[in-house]
Amino acid sequence: MIDRRKRDIGNLEKAPTDLLVEHKVIESDDNTIVRAIALGWSKAVTGARVQIIPVS
């Protein structure tokens, strides 16, 4: 089923970030740990995809 509801992409980012912190994948989601967030809609992705890129 195609979901045609209008959504605010910025609101959809919070839950995955909080989950990464809760499961200790990342230490925190503040600016000392998360340096950038890129959000976008894609017809090529079914569901959701979260990609974590470590920066040294």
N, C-alpha and C positions, 0 to 999 in steps of 0.2 A: 504494500500500500504506500502510495506517495504522500508524504506529509507536506502540505502546502501552507502550514501556519507560518506567519511572519515571526522571526526570531531576532533577538539582539545577540550577535555573536560574542560580544564582550561578556555577557552574562553567562555564557556557556563555558567559559574558561575557568571559572572559580572552582567548580567541583573536581575536575581532574587534578588541578594544582594542589588542592587540599588533600586529596587522596594520596598523591605522591609524598606529601609531608607525613601524613598519618602512617604510611607503610615504610617510612624511613628510606625512601628512594632518594629524596633530597632532604637536606637538613632543615630548610625553611623556605618559605616562598617570598621572603622580603628581598629588597634590592641588593643585599650582600651576597645572595646565592643566585637568584634568578636575574640574569642580566638582560634578557630580551624575551619577548613573547610574540610570536607571529601567528595570526589567526586568518583563516580563509575558508571559503566554501569551495567544495570540489565535487563534481559529479563522478570523478574517478574513484572516490572513496565511499564505501558503504559503511555506515555507522560512524565511527570516530577513529582518529589516529593521533597518538601523542608521541612526539619524537623528542628525546632528551639528548642534547649535544654537549658533552663536557668541554669546558674552556679552561685552558691552563694559563 
